[in-house]
Structures are given as C-alpha cells and as structure tokens.
Amino acid sequence: MKIYNFSAGPACLPDSVLEASSRATLNYKETGVSLMEMSHRSSEVMELFSNSTKRVKTILDVPSNYHVLWLQGGASTQFSMAPLNLLPDDGIADYIETGSWSTKAIHECKKIGHPSVIGSSKDKNFTYIPKNLPQNINSHYLHITSNNTIYGTQYNKMPEVLNSSGYLVADMSSDLFSKPVDISKFGLIYAGAQKNMGPAGVTLIIIRDDLVGLNYRDMPTMLNYETHVKKDSMFNTPPVFSVFVVNETLKWLEKIGGMEKIDIINRKKAKKLYSEIESNELFESPIRPEDQSLMNVPFIFSNRSHKDQSFLNFCSLRGLKTLKGHRSVGGFRASIYNAMEESGVDALIDAMQSYKVS
Ligand SMILES: Cc1ncc(COP(=O)(O)O)c(C=O)c1O
C-alpha cells in the first residue's frame, strides 16, 4: 500500500531525492566514501555548497545584492539572530503575531530590543491574518511569519512596509519554494529546511548585503551573519548532508518547472482539498477563507462530538498518516507541501467521502 505522509515537518520528500540521498550515504559520486565522511573543505563538498547556493539564487530569482547562507540552529535560532543583528538597543521593530512561531519570535526579540506588536490574531485562536495595520514610523523592520504551520493561515499578499528605510523580515519556514516570491521586498528571509527543502539540520538565510555587518553590539561570533557571509557558510563544520538533500530537492523542483509551475500544482491540490472540506457536511475549516494556507490545511468535524481518533484510524488503515491536528487546534491537519503528490490529496478526499461516523 502506498503511504502518504501528511506531516507538518519534517515532511515528505520526493522519492528521487530519497534515492539520491541513499546513494550519497554509501558512495558519494563514485569516490568510494560516504558524503557523511567527507571533509567540508574537500573539493566535492565546496562544489556542492556553491551549486546549492547558485540553485537557490536561480530558482528564487534572488537579486545580486543578497547573500545565501546555510546555517544551523533551526528557524528558532533566527528568532534571536535577526534582532541581534538588525536592531540597535534602543530600536523598535514591528511584529505581527499570527501564531506560536511568531509569538516565539516576539519573545526572543524582547530580550534584545523593542518589538512592537502591531497586530495579532490571538483573539480568534490565530484563524486569520490581521491586515492594514498601523506601523511605527521609526520601525527598523516588520517581522512576519509568512505561513503559519500550526494554524494553517498564510499571507497571500505581503504587507507593505510604510517606513521607507524599513524592510520585511520573514520566517518562511513552511512556504519558501512553494510559490514565487519577490525577494527584493525583504531584508532577511529565514527558513528551516524540514518542510519544502529537505531534512532538519540546515536553515536557509537570504539576507540583503547592506544588513550584514551592522554590528550594533558585540555578538557571539556564531550569531553574527557577517561571520558566515565572510566564510561562505564554512566558518565551522556545516550540515553537509542536509545541504546535499536540499540541493537534490531543488534539482527536482527545477525539473518540475520552478516556482511558477509548483505554484500551479500547489494551488490545484489545495483547491481540491478546501472544496471537499467546504462541501462535505462532516467537516469544516476553522480558517477565514481568504487566509487559508496552501501548505497546511487544518480541518475539524462540524459536529465536535465526533471522535477525531476514529477518523485518524480510518485514514491510517488507508495509508494516510500523520493527519492529527496540532494540540492547540485539534481536529486534523493535512500538510500538502511541494512533495505531497496530488494522488495523496485525492486519497485523502476519498477517505473523507467514504468515512461513516459510527
Ligand atoms: C513557521 C515556523 N517557524 C519556525 C519553526 C521552528 O523551526 P525549527 O524547528 O527549525 O527551529 C517552525 C517549525 O515547525 C515553523 O513551522
């Protein structure tokens, strides 16, 4: 039976990527050595990093005044690293609170500078994206979480930054590489790899050149973007294998046709699933329709007394795994990242239509 893994992250990866990864585990490029055993200073690994960076720049159409970095510590480390590098002691940064991850980003920023929470959807359990918010004119940047993995909301249009010297900082952990994005609107983008890119262990950073080396304070060396820009992400031992898997995923994306094509595919999958949720009397979406995520699709029983576990068991027997909603939302969540095949969405829809409440 074909298994479909709807996990929110670490998430499913394309078969071709997993196959290439297993080959690289045993014998990297006919060297007789596993990639895991190779020095990051070897020509093979240097070439891998340079190719991976080039691929990111080409696929996302990254302007020439941006750097691409491969760091460790997950997106969570970026919650601190962003303000440490970008915000002076007395500086203000605007933050929009759209779920647990942005709450954590705000929490970390408080230890460093002054986050001003200009909008929050906490009042309705993060089921919408607050828009048209007032901004501080002296704000250094506006921080958003572009896709809220837990709650299933997503910015369909990025907010404009009103301060002309300000810029967007975005946690794009769960939607980078899922649709075209105008990088020039952002000063900093960060994303943990474990949704649309590869395994956990590497965090992709895209940072505008003039924001590197601001050095507002004396920072730990490893937390300074300048350290990693100067050393091409090789200041210390980088997560080579994770970068390899990302590079393979990007090759797969290129073959599909890049951002425009994957966007069409993702919209088609999401549309099918949301239509089913809307038309099936058993289920409903807790999310405001215009803010529904194309990546993480939460849904609940319309009648809350139905047993979630019973539907989860029913799905599991059909090979549909990891559909349990996050504990703060309940119900179900289907994460349908790039690598989730349309046939997986069809199989889920079939299960939703076939399920009989006992
Ligand atoms: C939007 C978002 N931001 C941040 C994180 C935290 O990422 P990490 O575990 O890489 O620190 C996650 C993890 O799921 C996420 O979905």
The ligand as an ORCA input file, in Angstrom:
! r2SCAN-3c Opt
* xyz 0 1
  C       6.824     28.750     10.625
  C       7.827     28.072     11.515
  N       8.777     28.805     12.114
  C       9.695     28.251     12.918
  C       9.701     26.894     13.171
  C      10.745     26.321     14.076
  O      11.699     25.735     13.284
  P      12.958     24.951     13.880
  O      12.410     23.720     14.492
  O      13.786     24.718     12.644
  O      13.610     25.833     14.860
  C       8.743     26.072     12.558
  C       8.749     24.627     12.804
  O       7.841     23.905     12.505
  C       7.775     26.691     11.720
  O       6.832     25.956     11.128
*
